Amino acid sequence: MTFELHRRALLANLAALGAGTFAARSFPGVARAAQGEILLGTPSSFTFDGLKAAAKALAATAWKEPVAQHAEILQQIDYDAYQQVKFRPDMSLKLDRDGRVPVQLFHLSQLFISPVHIYLVERGEAREVLYDPKLFDTPAGHPARQLEADGMGFAGFRVMATDLETDWLSFLGSSYFRTSGPYNQYGLSARGLAIDTAMQRPEEFPRFTHFYLESGTESPAVVLHAMMDSPSVTGAYRIRSERLTDSRGIHRVVMEIEADLHARKDIERLGIAPFSSMFWYGESSRKQASDWRPEIHDSDGLSVLTGSGERLWRPINNPPRVMTSTFIDKDVKGFGLMQRDRDFVHYLDDGVFYERRPSVWVEPLEAWGEGAVHLVEIPTDDEINDNVVAYWCPKEQLKAGQNRSFRYRLSWLDDIAYPDTLGWATATWTGLGGRPGHKRPTGVRKFVIDFQGSVFAGLGRNDGVEIVITVSRGAITNAYTHPVVDQRERWRALFDLEATGPDPVEMRAYLRKGNRALTETWVYQYFPDA
C-alpha cells in the first residue's frame, strides 16, 4: 500500500471528507451588520464550555457525510478557476478594534467542496458570516457568479498582515493550518489531529467544520474556537495565536491550543499535535538528487526533548519504503520538525526559498504521560509530495465513548534555544568509506557529523573530546573527532560503518569529554543497499 501524498490531490481528497452540522442554523434576521457590508446571521449565545458540550453530544450521534450546497456549481470551479476568485481586501473582517488583525475568507470550489461555517463572537454572542458574492471579485462568466447570498459557508480563512498584502496564518482543508513563520515563507503544515497514519488502511482526516473567531477585542492575538468532526472522533478546540516580531524583523508565531476530544469509535493510532512536511533530498542523500538544486526540503530533522531531559536530533530521510520511527518516552517535554539549514547557497532556489521555511516546536502544557513521538517517512521523487509526518502518540488508546483533553504550545520559529552547555548537530554527510588514495572497501559507508556550540570554546584536538557511537548492527571503524579548522566553536565527528542488506541500521552518536556529554544525541537510520 502506498502512502505517497501529492499536495494538490491530498487537498482535493481531504475536502471530500467531513462531518455533519452539529447545530441547526436559521437566517430570518440576516442583516448587514457592524463589520461594514459583511452579511451576518442572527446572534446566538456562545461559550467554549458550550462548544465542548456540543462536541460531546455530537459524538453520541452517527457520523454524517457533509452536504455541500450548490455542488453542481462548485464542481465547475477547478484549480485554475479557483485562482481567479479573489477576496476583496475592503471586505476583510476586523477582529480587533484597531484593525491590526484583518481576516479574509477562502471560496469553496471543486478542491474544497465541503463547507466550514465561520462565526464572529463578541460579548458572548456568535453570528455566522454568510456567503455573499459581493465578498469576492470574480471575472465575467465565472461559475461562482451563479451563486447567491446564503449560508453555504466557506473553505477556510486566513489572517492578513495589516497592509493586506500577505497573510501569516491560514486554516484551509481538513484540520490543516500553517503560518508563514519567521521569514514570511510558508512550508510545513500542522493539523488538529491525525488518526491511523501510515497503517495498512486508509488514514482518517478529521476536519474543522465550524470556526468561531473572537472579534471586537483590544488584543492583536487571534483567538478562535473550532468544532472538529470525523467518523471516529469529535472535538472542541481553542486556539490562541500571536505573531511576535523582534528588532531584526524576524517573526515568531506562538499558538496555545486546547483540544477536548470525544471518541465515536476505538482509535488504534491517535496523533496529537501532528505535522506534515516535505523532504526530497539533502546533504546526506545526494545520490537521490535528480534536480539541479543541491538540497530540496521543507524540514531537515526531527528534534525531541525527552521527559528525562535528553535532546535528540534525527535527520530526515527519503527512505526506500514507508518507515515509522518511534521515540518512546514519558512526559515528553518537546518535539518538532525543524529547518536548521538556513544557508541560501545550500538550496540556490530564489523562487521558493527553502532556507526560509519555518520550524515548528511543540511544548505540552501538562504531563502527557506515556507514549511516543512518531516520525513517518514516505518515499518521494519530487518536491510536490508531503512525505513526512510527525506527532505524539499516547500509549493508552482512545476508546469509543471516552473523552481526553490535550493542551500544548506550538511555536513557529527560526530555531529552538539550546543551553550553552550543549552543542547541536548542524550537518550530516555520507560518502565512500575507507581512506582517500586507498582501495575503497566494499559495503563500508563514511559518516561525517558537524556539531556547533559555545560548549566547544577553548577545546582543542588533544583535550579528550571523543565520539560515542552505538549501532543496531554492523561494525564501526575509523572513528575520530577534531575541531573544524578556522571555524569558531564547530566540531567534526567521523566514522565508517560496515553493513550490508536491506534492513535499516539504527545509529546513535554524541560527543563527550570524560563523563560529560557535550552534544545532543544524533540519531540516524541508514539503509545500506538503498
C-alpha positions in Angstrom: 0.0 0.0 0.0 1.4 3.4 -0.9 1.1 6.4 1.4 2.6 8.9 -1.0 0.7 12.2 -0.7 0.5 14.6 -3.6 -0.2 18.0 -2.2 -2.9 19.1 -4.6 -4.5 15.7 -4.7 -4.4 15.4 -1.0 -6.3 18.7 -0.6 -8.9 17.6 -3.0 -9.4 14.3 -1.1 -9.5 16.0 2.2 -12.2 18.3 1.0 -14.3 15.3 0.3 -14.1 14.1 3.9 -16.1 15.8 6.6 -18.7 16.0 9.2 -22.3 16.9 9.6 -23.5 20.2 11.0 -23.8 19.9 14.8 -26.4 22.6 15.3 -29.2 24.0 13.2 -28.8 27.5 11.8 -31.5 29.9 10.8 -31.2 33.2 8.9 -34.5 35.1 9.3 -32.8 38.0 11.0 -29.9 38.3 8.5 -28.5 41.8 8.4 -25.6 43.7 7.1 -24.0 44.3 10.5 -21.2 46.2 12.2 -18.5 44.6 10.0 -19.1 47.1 7.2 -21.0 45.3 4.4 -20.5 41.8 5.8 -23.7 39.7 5.9 -24.2 38.2 9.3 -26.7 35.7 10.7 -28.9 36.0 13.8 -27.0 36.0 17.1 -26.8 33.1 19.5 -25.0 32.6 22.8 -21.6 31.1 22.7 -19.0 29.8 25.2 -16.2 27.3 24.9 -17.8 25.2 27.5 -20.9 25.2 25.3 -18.9 24.1 22.3 -17.3 21.2 24.4 -20.8 20.1 25.4 -21.9 20.2 21.7 -18.9 18.1 20.7 -19.8 15.5 23.4 -23.4 15.4 22.2 -22.3 15.1 18.6 -20.1 12.1 19.4 -23.2 10.3 20.7 -24.8 10.5 17.2 -23.9 8.7 14.0 -21.4 10.5 11.7 -22.9 12.0 8.6 -21.3 12.9 5.4 -21.2 16.7 4.8 -23.6 18.1 2.3 -22.3 20.8 0.0 -24.9 23.3 -1.3 -24.7 24.1 -5.0 -22.3 21.2 -5.5 -23.0 21.2 -9.3 -21.7 24.8 -9.5 -18.7 24.2 -7.2 -17.6 21.3 -9.3 -17.1 23.7 -12.1 -14.6 25.7 -10.1 -11.4 23.7 -10.8 -7.9 24.6 -9.7 -7.4 27.3 -12.4 -10.9 28.8 -11.9 -10.3 28.8 -8.1 -7.2 31.0 -8.6 -9.4 33.6 -10.3 -11.6 34.1 -7.3 -10.2 36.9 -5.2 -11.4 38.0 -1.8 -12.0 41.8 -1.8 -9.5 43.5 0.6 -12.0 46.1 1.6 -14.3 43.4 2.9 -11.7 42.0 5.3 -13.1 41.1 8.7 -11.6 43.1 11.6 -11.2 41.0 14.7 -9.7 43.7 16.8 -10.9 47.3 17.3 -7.6 48.8 15.9 -7.8 46.8 12.7 -4.5 45.0 13.3 -6.0 41.6 12.7 -7.8 41.5 9.3 -9.2 38.2 8.2 -10.1 37.1 4.6 -12.1 34.1 3.6 -11.4 31.3 1.1 -14.1 30.4 -1.5 -15.5 26.9 -1.9 -14.5 25.0 -5.0 -14.0 21.6 -6.6 -10.9 21.2 -4.4 -12.7 22.4 -1.2 -16.3 21.4 -1.6 -17.1 20.5 2.0 -18.1 23.8 3.7 -16.9 25.2 7.0 -19.1 27.8 8.8 -17.4 30.8 10.2 -18.8 32.9 13.1 -17.8 36.2 14.7 -18.1 36.1 18.5 -18.4 39.3 20.5 -19.6 39.7 24.1 -20.7 36.1 24.3 -22.8 36.1 21.1 -21.9 34.4 17.8 -23.1 35.4 14.4 -22.4 33.5 11.3 -20.6 35.2 8.4 -22.9 34.3 5.5 -21.7 33.7 2.0 -22.2 36.7 -0.3 -20.9 37.0 -3.8 -20.0 40.6 -3.0 -17.2 39.4 -0.8 -15.2 38.2 -3.9 -14.0 39.6 -7.2 -14.7 37.1 -10.0 -14.3 37.6 -13.7 -17.3 37.7 -16.1 -18.7 34.2 -17.0 -17.1 32.6 -13.9 -19.2 29.7 -12.4 -19.1 31.5 -9.0 -21.3 34.2 -10.5 -24.2 31.7 -10.4 -24.1 31.7 -6.6 -26.3 33.9 -4.4 -26.0 35.1 -0.8 -26.9 32.3 1.6 -25.5 30.1 4.3 -23.4 27.7 2.2 -20.2 28.5 4.1 -16.6 28.9 3.0 -13.5 26.8 2.5 -11.5 28.4 5.3 -9.8 31.7 6.3 -6.5 33.5 6.6 -5.2 36.2 8.8 -3.5 39.0 6.9 -0.8 41.5 7.7 -2.1 45.0 8.3 -1.1 46.0 4.7 -3.4 43.3 3.4 -0.6 42.2 1.0 0.5 39.0 2.8 -1.0 36.5 5.2 0.6 34.9 8.2 -1.9 32.3 9.4 -4.1 30.1 7.3 -6.8 27.4 8.0 -7.7 25.5 4.9 -8.6 21.9 4.2 -9.4 19.2 6.8 -7.9 20.3 10.1 -4.8 21.7 8.4 -3.3 25.1 9.4 0.0 26.8 8.9 1.8 30.1 9.4 4.4 32.0 7.4 6.8 31.6 10.3 9.9 33.7 11.0 10.7 34.7 7.4 7.3 35.2 5.7 7.6 31.9 3.9 5.1 29.0 4.2 6.4 25.5 4.5 5.2 22.6 6.6 1.6 22.3 7.9 0.2 21.5 11.3 -3.0 19.6 11.8 -5.6 19.5 14.6 -5.5 15.7 14.8 -4.2 12.6 13.0 -5.9 9.2 13.0 -4.3 5.9 11.8 -1.4 7.5 10.0 0.7 5.1 7.9 -1.2 2.0 8.8 -2.5 -0.8 6.5 -5.8 1.0 6.0 -6.7 4.5 4.8 -5.8 7.3 7.1 -8.8 9.2 8.5 -8.7 13.0 8.2 -10.9 14.8 10.8 -11.9 18.2 9.7 -12.8 21.5 11.4 -16.4 22.2 10.5 -17.1 25.4 12.4 -14.9 28.3 13.4 -15.7 30.9 16.0 -13.4 34.0 15.8 -13.4 36.3 18.7 -13.9 39.9 17.5 -14.1 43.4 19.0 -11.1 42.8 21.2 -8.3 45.1 22.2 -5.6 42.4 21.6 -3.8 41.7 18.3 -3.8 38.0 19.2 -6.2 35.8 17.2 -8.4 33.7 19.4 -10.6 31.1 17.7 -12.7 28.1 18.7 -13.3 25.2 16.3 -15.6 22.2 16.1 -14.0 19.0 14.8 -15.8 16.0 13.4 -15.0 12.7 11.7 -16.2 9.1 11.6 -14.1 8.3 14.7 -13.9 11.4 16.8 -15.4 14.8 17.6 -13.6 17.7 19.3 -13.7 21.2 20.5 -10.6 23.3 20.1 -9.5 26.6 21.5 -6.5 28.2 19.6 -4.9 31.5 20.6 -2.3 32.7 18.1 0.0 35.7 18.3 2.7 36.9 15.9 5.7 38.4 17.7 8.4 40.3 15.8 11.9 41.1 17.2 14.2 44.0 16.4 15.6 42.2 13.4 12.2 41.8 11.8 12.2 38.0 12.4 8.8 36.7 13.5 7.7 34.1 16.0 4.1 32.8 15.9 3.1 31.3 19.2 -0.1 29.2 19.4 -1.6 27.9 22.6 -4.0 25.0 21.8 -6.6 23.2 23.9 -8.2 20.1 22.3 -11.1 18.3 24.0 -11.7 15.0 22.2 -14.6 12.6 22.3 -14.3 9.2 20.5 -17.1 7.7 18.5 -15.1 4.5 17.8 -12.0 2.9 19.2 -8.9 4.6 17.7 -5.8 2.5 17.3 -3.3 5.2 16.5 -4.1 8.7 17.7 -1.7 11.5 16.6 -1.6 14.6 18.8 0.0 17.8 17.5 0.7 16.4 14.1 2.7 18.0 11.2 3.1 17.2 7.5 6.2 18.3 5.7 8.4 17.5 2.7 11.9 16.1 2.3 13.1 15.0 -1.1 16.9 15.0 -0.5 19.5 16.9 1.5 23.2 16.9 2.2 23.3 13.3 3.5 21.3 11.9 0.5 22.9 13.5 -2.5 22.8 10.2 -4.5 19.0 10.6 -4.6 19.2 14.1 -6.2 17.9 14.3 -9.8 17.3 18.0 -9.7 20.0 20.8 -10.2 19.4 22.3 -6.8 21.8 21.0 -4.0 19.0 20.4 -1.5 15.2 20.3 -1.5 13.2 20.1 1.7 10.8 22.0 4.0 12.3 20.3 7.1 15.6 18.6 7.6 15.2 16.9 11.0 13.1 15.9 14.0 14.2 17.4 17.3 13.0 15.8 20.6 13.5 16.9 24.2 12.6 13.8 26.2 11.0 13.7 29.6 14.4 12.8 31.2 16.0 15.9 29.6 17.9 14.2 26.7 18.0 16.1 23.5 17.7 14.1 20.2 18.3 15.1 16.7 17.1 12.8 13.9 18.0 13.9 10.3 15.1 13.2 8.0 15.4 10.5 5.2 13.8 9.8 1.9 13.6 6.0 2.6 13.2 3.2 0.0 9.9 2.3 1.7 7.5 3.7 4.2 9.1 3.8 7.6 7.7 4.8 11.0 10.3 5.5 13.7 9.1 5.7 17.3 10.8 7.5 20.1 9.2 6.1 23.3 9.0 8.5 26.2 7.1 9.6 29.3 6.0 13.2 29.7 7.9 14.4 26.6 9.0 18.0 27.1 9.0 19.0 23.4 9.4 17.9 19.8 9.2 19.4 16.4 10.2 19.3 12.7 13.0 21.8 12.1 14.6 23.5 9.2 18.1 24.1 10.7 20.0 24.8 7.5 19.4 28.5 6.7 22.1 29.0 4.1 20.7 30.0 0.7 23.8 28.6 -1.1 22.8 25.1 0.1 19.5 25.4 -1.8 20.1 28.0 -4.6 16.3 28.4 -5.1 15.3 32.1 -5.3 11.7 31.2 -6.2 10.5 29.2 -3.2 13.3 29.9 -0.7 13.7 26.6 1.2 16.1 28.2 3.6 13.3 30.4 4.9 10.8 27.6 5.7 9.6 27.7 9.3 10.5 25.2 12.1 7.7 24.2 14.5 8.2 23.2 18.1 5.5 21.5 20.4 5.6 22.0 24.2 3.0 20.1 26.2 1.4 22.4 28.8 0.7 19.5 31.1 2.0 16.0 31.5 1.1 13.7 28.6 2.1 10.5 30.3 3.5 7.5 28.4 3.6 7.4 24.6 6.0 8.0 21.7 6.9 10.6 19.1 6.3 9.1 15.7 8.2 10.1 12.6 6.7 8.8 9.4 8.9 9.0 6.2 7.4 8.1 2.8 9.4 7.7 -0.4 9.1 10.5 -2.9 10.7 11.5 -6.2 9.5 15.1 -6.3 9.1 18.2 -4.1 5.3 18.3 -4.6 4.7 15.4 -2.1 4.2 15.9 1.6 6.0 12.8 2.6 6.9 13.4 6.2 4.6 13.3 9.3 5.4 13.7 12.9 3.1 13.6 16.0 2.8 12.4 19.6 1.0 9.0 20.0 -0.3 8.3 23.5 0.3 4.8 24.8 -3.2 4.4 26.1 -5.7 4.1 23.2 -8.7 6.3 23.0 -11.8 4.1 23.1 -15.3 4.7 22.0 -17.2 6.9 24.5 -14.0 8.2 26.1 -13.0 11.8 26.5 -9.5 13.1 26.6 -8.0 16.6 26.6 -4.6 17.9 25.5 -3.0 21.3 26.0 0.1 22.4 24.2 2.0 25.3 22.7 3.1 25.5 19.1 5.9 27.9 18.2 6.6 28.6 14.5 10.2 29.9 14.6 13.7 30.0 13.3 15.1 27.5 15.8 14.7 26.5 19.4 17.1 27.8 22.1 19.8 25.4 23.2 21.6 25.6 26.6 25.2 26.8 26.4 26.3 23.5 27.9 25.2 21.5 24.9 26.2 21.5 21.2 23.8 20.7 18.4 24.2 18.9 15.1 24.4 21.3 12.2 25.1 18.9 9.3 25.3 15.3 8.3 27.1 13.9 5.3 27.7 10.4 4.0 30.1 9.1 1.4 32.6 6.3 0.4 34.2 4.6 3.4 37.9 4.0 3.8 40.7 6.4 3.1 41.4 8.6 0.1 44.2 7.2 -2.0 43.5 3.6 -0.9 41.2 1.0 -2.4 37.7 1.7 -1.0 36.3 -1.3 0.9 33.0 -2.8 -0.3 30.0 -2.3 2.0 31.5 0.5 4.0 30.0 3.9 4.3 31.6 7.0 5.9 29.5 9.3 8.1 30.5 12.9 9.0 28.6 14.9 11.6 29.3 18.6 12.4 28.3 19.9 15.9 28.2 23.6 16.9 28.0 25.4 20.2 29.8 27.5 22.8 30.4 24.3 24.7 33.4 23.8 22.4 35.0 27.2 23.3 38.6 26.7 24.3 38.7 23.0 23.5 41.5 21.6 21.2 42.3 18.5 19.3 44.2 17.0 22.3 41.6 17.8 25.0 39.9 14.4 25.1 36.8 15.0 23.1 35.6 11.7 21.8 32.6 10.3 19.9 30.3 7.7 21.4 28.5 5.5 18.8 26.1 2.6 19.1 24.6 0.8 16.1 21.9 -1.9 15.8 24.1 -4.0 13.5 27.3 -3.7 11.6 30.8 -2.7 12.6 32.3 0.8 13.3 35.8 1.7 12.3 38.0 4.8 11.8 36.1 6.9 14.4 37.7 10.2 15.5 36.8 13.8 16.1 38.5 17.2 15.7 37.7 20.9 15.8 37.0 22.2 12.3 39.9 24.4 11.2 39.2 28.1 11.2 35.5 27.6 12.2 34.5 29.0 15.5 33.1 26.6 18.1 32.5 23.9 15.4 33.5 20.2 15.9 33.5 17.4 13.5 33.0 13.6 14.1 33.8 10.9 11.5 33.4 7.2 11.4 32.9 4.3 9.0 30.1 1.7 9.1 30.4 -1.7 7.6 27.0 -3.1 6.9 25.0 -4.7 4.0 21.5 -5.8 3.4 18.1 -4.2 3.0 17.3 -3.8 6.7 18.0 -0.3 8.2 20.8 0.3 10.6 19.8 2.4 13.6 22.6 4.6 14.9 23.1 6.9 17.9 26.1 9.2 18.5 27.2 12.1 20.6 30.4 13.8 21.7 31.7 13.7 25.3 34.7 14.8 27.3 35.2 12.5 30.2 31.8 11.6 31.7 30.2 14.8 30.4 28.1 14.9 27.3 29.0 17.8 25.1 26.2 17.5 22.5 22.7 16.4 21.8 22.3 12.8 20.7 22.4 12.3 16.9 20.1 9.5 15.8 20.1 8.2 12.2 18.5 5.4 10.1 20.7 4.1 7.3 19.7 1.7 4.5 22.9 0.1 3.2 21.5 -1.3 -0.1 19.4 1.8 -0.9 
